[in-house]
Every structure is written in structure tokens, then in C-alpha cells.
Amino acid sequence: MSATTGDFVTPGNPVDVPADANIGSGLSETKAGAVALVTGTIISEGDTISIEANRPETNSPQIGDDVIAEVTKLMPKVAMIRLLHIEKEGGHRDLSAENLFADIFVTEIVDRFLPSPGDAMRTRDLIRARITQLEPNLKASTRASPELGVLWAICPACGNELVTSDDKQDFNVDCNRCDYSGYRALSNGFGHGHTLGEDIQELNRAGERWSAEAENILGHEGARPYLSPVADHRRGRTHEASAAAMRMRAAITGKGRGGDRRQRVQHKCKCTLCGTDTTVPFEPTPGKPIRCKDCMDKVKGGNASKEELAAEREVLTKARSQAAEVSGIKLFVARLSYNATEDELKNIFSTHGEITECSIATDKDTGKSRGFAFVKFTSRKAGEKAIKELDGSEIHGRKISVQESNDGGDRRGGRGRGNRHRGRGGNRR
């Protein structure tokens, strides 16, 4: 039997909807007729039949809402919190699954300098925060109001509940069981969750510099947040970072145990577009554009003239030519007699210019010649001259092939021209 106006229904109950009436909220039209989607009472509003739910709808956080949350993870610059409920009238305080977690950036925790979130809150702390962003992910803040901040915290050393303290500057919470003292971005509701007229915000020392004692234990470069929640709870702040954590910090920040940060070297050079002196944080590559900031902006904005770009191309071409001459040239010598020696090759090729390398490839098992060699000249012109005059010449009765090597200097011949020459006859006598 179908329910009618005034009846109490649960999800799935059939509902009698007159032919001249419309279906409102809480109902769905099926082949068998209208059925209830929520628990509540059927009501009629004009020509619309709907269900008045007897249970408040689940809340969704909105910008400006205050939430109660638990700190679940500390990262180098962000604290991740798990939202427990929203503090506002109407609807359930429980949240839907897609709105369970939010991020608090380190600058949104308290109004003073913090190297890392772990300096003002720890995992398992209960906090009150204010939603500041909804998309693409929830973000919150604890610095916009005296009611925001840490509401309850336990001692990371022994697990006892922490209490406020003003015995030491910048150490605003103490443990009554052990000797732990630390700093939290406290809410006025710390210890009881709501405001009782007591203002403890002065213990946060907002806008002030850290004392020397506190400065020494701050988590610079995210020193502590690498800890797991278990280690965070049991070991507190007075622990030594593991060797793996220190290596990670050194790799990311350029700072080792000695505290010395590697300085980025600035290389002096000239702008290839305007010719003025400038510096770059990398070794300039000859023949590649290096521009000062003004010229970079000019080129990106499309304001560089054709004449300026043409002049730059000439500068780059000249630089590449000079670099090629200075870098020298490596030659690949193929069809070499197995009886030839490196001393013989040096004597033959050095008559055309200064050489810095002369090596015959040998078999790694027998040590015998493989029938090809590499010769490197300091001057490209001298090497090109040697190619022209020695290609096809005879050594021990065999005509050798001399070409420029393009294998990157690998003694095995690589995959370039060297291998091709070797395959045509490098192993023949």
C-alpha cells in the first residue's frame, strides 16, 4: 500500500503521488511509481509532493567555517589535519568522506617566523582551524582569530596531557610528569575547547623574535617532520636525526651536518645580444645564447629587431667555430694492421700537429689489436689536415681509413662512424 501525505516513510517505501502533482525532494520516480529516498514525513506544498527529512543533512565545509581537527602528518612546509566536525548551526557536524582532510601551510599557523609546522604543533594535537580554500583541495588557517590554534596536546616524550606555562620564554607548554617543555600555537580554548574569557594568546608571542634557546631547537629545513607518528610521540624533539634523514636533507637543501650551505657559483660572461657583461649560475656553452635580463625580456616579448637577432647569430657562429678549434678533434683509424703499434701511429700523425691521445683498441681477453685506433689532435685544423693527407695511406702494407670519430671517445668504437668503419674491415689483416 502506498503512503500518502502525512505518513512517515523510510527509503524504498512507495508513495502515492496524484497524477496532477509534481515530485519534490526526497522522492524518485520509478516504473512502479514514486518511492522515498530519505526517512521523514510526506508533505504537500501546492502541487508538489515531497518528504520532509527528520534528520539534518550532512554539512559541507565552506570558506570561513571553523572546524575541529586532528594533526595527522607534518611535512617540511605543510601540516595535514583530519577534520572531525564543523562548528556551525544546522546539519550534522560530521563530514562527508571527500571533506575529511585539509592542509595548513606553515605561514598560516601563527603570526611569527616558523621554519616548519612541527615547531608549533605535533601529530595527535587537536586544533580549531578556519577553512580558507575549497578547491582543488581544502586549506585552513589557525592564525586569523584568538580562538584558533591548538586545543589539546599530549607530551611527545611520555604521552601525558600538556598544560600551559610561562616559566620560560617561547616554551608555552609543559608536561607535569617529565621534564618536557615546548611551543604550541595555542588557542584561547586550550585545555577546555571553548573560550572562558581567559586570553592566553600572549604565550604565543605573535610577531616577536625567537629567544636564543628556542632558536636552537627550531626545525630548520624541516628537521623533525620526517618522523613517523609513533616516533614523533615517543621520542619528542630531543633526538638525533638518522643518517638517512641527514643525507636527504643535504641532497635537498645543500646543507650538511656542518651547517654550510653550498653557494651557487656565478659565471661571468657577455650577453650575446647586446654585448654587456652579465653573470649566469651555470657554465656557459660556447655558441649558445646567453642574455642579460633586459635582453631576455626583449626576446620573450618579441621586441628584438631582425638586425639584433642576425648580429647575435653571427656572434654565436663565431663562438662555435672558436670552441671547435680549441676543443680539438678525435680521429678514427680503421683497417689498421694488427702489427702496427701506438708509437708508430704517434710518429706518423704527430707530423701533422700536436696530439693528446693515441690508442689502439685491444681485445680484453687476448690483449691483441682489434684493427682500429683513435687519435686526438689539439687543433681541429691539424686533424682535418691529417684526415686529408693520411686517409688511404699505407701502414705495414695496408691502406688505412682515417675519418673524424663521432663516438664520444669510447675506446670500443661506440655506435657511430667508428663502428661502421670497423665493420667494413677493421678486423682484417
C-alpha positions in Angstrom: 0.0 0.0 0.0 1.4 3.4 -1.0 1.9 6.1 1.7 0.1 9.4 1.4 0.5 13.0 2.8 1.2 12.9 6.5 2.6 9.4 6.6 6.1 8.5 7.9 8.2 6.7 5.4 11.7 5.2 5.1 13.9 4.8 2.0 12.2 2.4 -0.5 8.6 2.9 0.6 6.2 3.5 -2.2 4.5 6.9 -2.2 1.1 7.8 -3.7 1.6 10.9 -5.9 -1.6 12.2 -7.6 -1.5 12.4 -11.4 -1.7 16.3 -11.3 1.1 16.6 -8.7 4.8 17.0 -9.1 7.6 15.1 -7.4 9.7 17.1 -5.0 12.8 16.5 -2.8 13.2 13.1 -1.1 11.3 11.2 -3.8 12.3 9.4 -7.0 10.1 8.3 -9.9 10.4 4.6 -10.9 8.5 2.3 -13.3 6.4 1.1 -10.3 5.7 4.7 -9.2 7.3 7.1 -6.7 9.4 5.8 -3.9 11.0 7.5 -0.8 14.7 8.2 -0.8 15.1 9.5 2.8 13.4 8.9 6.1 10.8 11.5 7.0 7.2 12.7 6.6 5.3 13.2 3.3 4.2 16.8 2.9 2.2 18.6 0.2 3.2 22.1 -0.9 0.8 23.3 -3.5 1.0 20.8 -6.4 4.3 19.3 -5.2 4.7 16.2 -3.1 8.0 15.9 -1.2 9.4 14.3 2.0 10.5 16.4 5.0 13.5 14.6 6.4 13.6 14.2 10.1 17.4 14.1 10.1 19.7 17.1 9.4 21.7 16.9 6.2 25.4 16.3 6.3 27.3 19.6 6.4 29.9 20.5 3.8 32.7 22.9 4.8 32.5 26.5 3.4 35.1 29.2 3.4 35.0 30.9 6.8 33.8 27.8 8.7 35.6 26.8 11.9 36.4 23.1 12.2 37.8 20.9 14.9 40.6 18.7 13.6 43.5 16.4 14.5 47.0 16.9 13.2 47.8 13.7 11.3 51.0 14.4 9.4 53.8 17.0 9.5 55.7 17.8 6.3 58.5 20.3 5.7 56.1 23.2 5.0 52.6 21.8 5.5 50.7 20.3 8.3 47.9 17.8 7.3 44.9 17.7 9.5 41.9 15.4 9.7 38.6 17.3 10.1 36.4 15.9 12.8 33.4 18.2 12.6 32.3 21.7 11.7 31.3 24.2 14.4 28.2 25.8 12.9 24.4 25.5 13.5 22.3 23.3 11.3 23.1 20.0 9.9 25.3 17.3 11.2 28.8 18.2 12.4 30.1 15.0 10.7 31.6 15.5 7.3 31.4 13.6 4.1 34.3 11.4 3.0 35.6 13.9 0.4 36.0 16.6 3.0 38.0 14.8 5.7 41.5 16.3 5.2 42.9 19.8 4.8 46.3 21.4 4.7 47.7 24.2 6.8 50.7 26.0 5.3 53.5 26.9 7.7 52.8 30.6 7.3 49.1 30.1 8.3 49.8 28.6 11.7 50.9 31.5 13.9 51.9 35.1 13.3 55.7 34.6 13.6 58.5 33.0 11.8 58.4 29.2 11.7 60.8 27.1 9.7 58.5 24.1 9.8 54.9 23.2 11.1 56.5 20.8 13.6 57.7 23.9 15.6 54.1 24.9 16.6 52.0 21.7 16.5 52.7 18.0 16.6 50.8 14.9 15.4 47.8 14.0 17.6 47.3 17.6 18.6 43.6 18.7 18.5 43.1 22.1 16.9 40.5 24.6 15.9 41.1 25.9 12.3 39.3 28.1 9.8 38.6 27.0 6.2 40.3 29.3 3.7 40.1 27.4 0.4 37.8 24.7 -1.0 39.3 23.8 -4.4 41.3 22.0 -5.6 41.9 20.9 -2.0 40.8 22.1 1.4 43.2 24.6 3.1 42.8 26.0 6.6 44.4 28.6 8.9 44.9 28.9 12.7 46.2 32.5 12.8 43.1 34.5 12.0 41.5 34.6 15.4 42.4 34.0 19.1 40.0 31.1 19.2 42.0 29.3 16.5 45.0 27.1 17.3 45.9 24.0 19.4 43.1 23.0 21.8 44.7 19.9 23.3 48.1 18.3 23.1 50.0 15.4 24.7 53.6 15.2 25.7 55.6 13.7 22.8 58.0 12.2 25.3 55.7 10.4 27.8 52.1 10.9 26.5 50.9 13.0 29.4 48.5 15.9 28.8 50.3 19.2 28.4 49.4 22.4 30.3 50.2 26.0 29.6 53.3 27.6 31.1 55.0 31.0 31.2 58.1 29.9 33.1 60.4 30.1 30.0 60.2 32.4 27.1 59.0 30.7 23.9 58.2 27.5 25.8 54.5 27.8 26.5 53.5 24.2 27.3 54.9 21.9 30.0 54.5 18.3 31.0 53.8 17.7 34.7 55.1 14.1 34.5 58.5 14.5 32.8 60.8 17.5 32.0 59.4 18.2 28.6 58.6 21.8 27.6 57.8 23.0 24.2 55.9 25.5 22.0 52.4 25.3 20.5 50.3 27.8 18.6 47.8 27.9 21.4 44.1 28.7 21.1 42.3 30.6 23.8 40.3 27.4 24.3 43.4 25.3 25.0 42.7 22.7 27.7 38.9 23.0 27.5 37.9 23.6 23.8 35.9 26.7 24.3 36.5 30.3 25.3 36.1 31.1 29.0 37.3 34.7 28.9 40.9 33.7 29.5 43.3 35.2 27.0 46.4 33.1 26.6 47.4 34.4 23.2 50.3 36.3 24.7 52.0 33.0 25.3 52.3 32.6 21.5 54.4 35.8 21.4 53.0 36.7 17.9 55.2 38.9 15.8 58.2 38.6 18.1 61.7 37.1 17.5 62.5 33.7 19.0 64.7 33.5 22.1 68.2 32.1 21.6 67.3 28.9 23.4 64.2 28.4 21.3 66.0 29.3 18.1 68.4 26.4 18.6 65.7 23.8 18.6 63.6 25.1 15.7 63.1 22.6 12.9 65.1 24.4 10.2 64.7 22.9 6.7 62.1 20.5 8.1 64.4 18.7 10.5 61.8 16.9 12.6 58.7 16.3 10.4 60.3 13.3 8.8 59.4 11.3 11.9 56.7 8.7 11.8 53.7 9.3 14.2 55.0 6.6 16.6 58.5 8.1 16.7 57.0 11.6 17.0 55.0 10.5 20.0 57.8 8.6 21.9 61.0 10.5 21.1 59.9 14.1 21.1 62.3 16.8 19.9 65.5 15.8 21.7 66.6 13.1 19.3 69.3 12.8 16.6 68.1 12.6 13.0 69.0 9.4 11.3 71.9 9.2 8.8 69.4 8.6 6.0 67.4 11.7 7.0 70.6 13.8 7.1 71.6 12.6 3.7 68.2 13.5 2.4 68.4 17.0 3.9 71.9 17.5 2.5 70.7 16.5 -1.0 67.6 18.7 -1.0 68.9 21.8 0.8 72.7 21.6 0.0 73.4 21.7 3.7 75.3 19.0 5.6 76.0 18.3 9.2 78.4 21.2 9.4 75.6 23.7 8.5 77.5 25.1 5.5 75.3 25.8 2.5 76.8 25.3 -0.9 76.9 28.7 -2.7 75.9 28.7 -6.3 78.7 29.9 -8.4 78.0 32.8 -10.8 79.9 32.7 -14.1 80.9 35.9 -15.8 80.1 36.2 -19.5 78.8 38.7 -22.1 75.3 39.0 -23.3 75.2 37.5 -26.8 72.6 40.0 -27.9 73.8 43.4 -26.6 77.4 42.5 -25.5 77.1 43.8 -22.0 78.7 42.0 -19.0 76.4 39.7 -17.1 76.5 36.6 -14.9 74.7 33.2 -15.0 74.5 30.4 -12.4 75.9 27.8 -14.9 78.9 27.2 -17.1 78.1 29.0 -20.4 78.2 26.8 -23.5 80.1 28.4 -26.4 77.7 29.0 -29.3 74.5 29.0 -27.1 72.6 32.2 -26.4 73.4 33.9 -23.1 71.4 37.0 -22.5 71.1 39.6 -19.7 67.7 40.1 -18.1 66.7 43.1 -20.3 67.5 41.2 -23.5 65.7 38.1 -22.2 62.6 40.2 -21.7 63.0 41.8 -25.0 63.3 38.5 -26.9 60.4 36.9 -24.9 58.2 39.9 -25.6 59.0 39.8 -29.4 60.7 43.2 -29.3 64.1 42.2 -30.5 64.7 43.5 -34.1 65.8 41.4 -37.0 69.1 43.2 -37.1 69.8 42.4 -33.4 69.0 38.7 -33.9 71.1 38.5 -37.1 74.1 40.1 -35.3 73.6 37.6 -32.4 73.6 34.6 -34.9 77.0 35.9 -36.2 78.4 36.0 -32.7 77.1 32.5 -31.9 78.5 31.1 -35.1 81.9 32.6 -34.4 81.9 31.3 -30.9 81.1 27.8 -32.1 83.9 27.9 -34.6 86.4 29.1 -31.9 85.2 26.4 -29.5 85.5 23.7 -32.0 89.1 24.7 -32.8 90.0 24.8 -29.1 88.3 21.5 -28.3 90.3 19.7 -31.0 89.2 16.7 -33.0 89.3 12.9 -32.5 90.1 10.7 -35.5 89.0 7.1 -36.1 91.7 5.0 -37.8 90.3 1.8 -39.4 91.7 -1.1 -41.4 94.8 -1.0 -39.3 97.3 -3.8 -39.5 97.5 -6.0 -36.3 101.3 -5.4 -36.3 101.0 -1.6 -36.0 102.0 -0.1 -32.7 100.9 3.0 -30.9 104.4 4.5 -31.1 104.3 4.1 -34.9 100.9 5.9 -35.1 102.2 8.7 -32.8 105.2 9.3 -35.1 103.0 9.3 -38.2 100.2 11.5 -37.0 102.3 13.9 -34.9 103.9 15.2 -38.1 100.6 17.0 -38.8 100.1 18.6 -35.5 100.1 18.1 -31.7 98.2 15.1 -30.5 97.0 14.4 -26.9 95.8 10.8 -27.4 96.8 7.8 -29.5 95.3 4.4 -28.5 94.9 1.1 -30.4 91.8 -0.9 -29.4 92.7 -4.3 -28.0 90.8 -7.5 -27.1 90.1 -7.6 -23.4 90.9 -11.4 -23.2 93.9 -11.7 -25.5 95.3 -8.2 -25.4 95.8 -8.2 -29.2 95.0 -5.4 -31.5 91.4 -5.2 -32.9 92.5 -3.4 -36.0 91.4 0.1 -35.3 92.6 3.1 -33.2 91.8 6.6 -32.0 94.0 9.7 -32.4 93.1 13.1 -30.9 94.5 16.4 -32.1 94.5 19.6 -30.0 93.7 21.6 -33.2 90.8 20.9 -35.5 92.6 22.3 -38.5 95.6 20.0 -37.9 93.2 17.0 -37.5 91.3 17.8 -40.7 94.7 18.2 -42.5 95.7 14.7 -41.2 92.5 13.2 -42.5 93.1 14.7 -45.9 96.7 13.5 -46.2 96.6 10.1 -44.4 93.3 8.6 -45.4 94.2 5.8 -47.9 97.9 5.8 -46.9 99.7 2.5 -46.1 101.0 1.2 -42.8 102.6 -2.2 -42.8 101.3 -2.7 -46.4 97.7 -1.9 -45.6 95.7 1.1 -46.7 94.2 2.7 -43.6 90.9 4.7 -43.4 91.1 7.9 -41.4 87.8 9.7 -40.5 86.5 12.0 -37.8 85.2 10.0 -34.8 81.7 10.6 -33.6 81.5 8.0 -30.9 82.2 10.4 -27.9 85.6 9.0 -27.3 84.7 5.4 -26.4 87.7 3.0 -27.0 85.2 0.3 -28.1 84.1 2.4 -31.1 80.6 3.3 -29.9 77.7 3.2 -32.3 78.7 5.9 -34.7 81.0 6.2 -37.7 83.7 4.3 -35.8 81.7 1.1 -35.7 80.7 1.4 -39.3 84.4 1.6 -40.3 85.3 -1.3 -38.1 82.5 -3.4 -39.6 83.9 -2.8 -43.1 87.2 -4.3 -42.4 88.7 -3.3 -39.0 89.5 -6.9 -38.2 91.0 -7.9 -41.5 94.8 -8.4 -41.8 
